Amino acid sequence: MAVKKPENLSFEEAINELEGIVSAMEHGELTLEQSLKQFERGIQLANASNQKLQNAEQKVAILMGNDENSTTIPFTGSSE
């Protein structure tokens, strides 16, 4: 099976693959060469996911800008 480019994966697919890479590296299941290759893939997945999030944030900001009564609040990631 061919490996998809990170930018062609959905956000969820990229995150799931990234979690798998992290798990394999944490458990020491990879050789040094495999670890380096997976680290590089992980960086690509993280960058592609970050780009997808930025695009979604921009789209939300544009959509919210069309409504004069709405305001956007930066997402902090914590459940306060």
C-alpha positions, -999 to 999 in steps of 0.1 A, spaced: 0 0 0 14 34 -10 18 60 17 -2 91 12 14 125 13 6 143 45 -12 171 27 -35 145 11 -47 130 44 -76 143 63 -68 160 96 -80 130 115 -60 105 94 -29 126 99 -34 128 137 -40 91 140 -9 83 120 11 107 141 -2 91 173 9 57 159 44 70 152 47 85 187 36 53 203 61 32 183 89 55 191 80 57 228 80 19 231 114 16 214 100 -6 186 120 10 159 157 9 149 176 42 148 172 44 110 134 37 113 131 62 141 147 90 120 125 81 90 93 81 112 104 113 129 107 130 95 72 117 86 59 129 119 72 164 113 55 164 78 22 152 94 24 178 121 31 206 96 2 195 73 -22 192 103 -11 227 115 -18 241 80 -53 225 79 -60 240 113 -49 275 102 -71 272 71 -101 262 92 -94 291 116 -92 315 87 -125 302 72 -142 305 106 -129 341 110 -142 350 75 -176 334 82 -178 351 116 -169 384 99 -200 382 79 -221 385 111 -218 418 128 -231 404 161 -205 377 164 -170 378 178 -141 353 176 -122 342 206 -88 326 203 -88 289 212 -65 282 241 -69 244 242 -79 242 278 -114 236 291 -119 265 314 
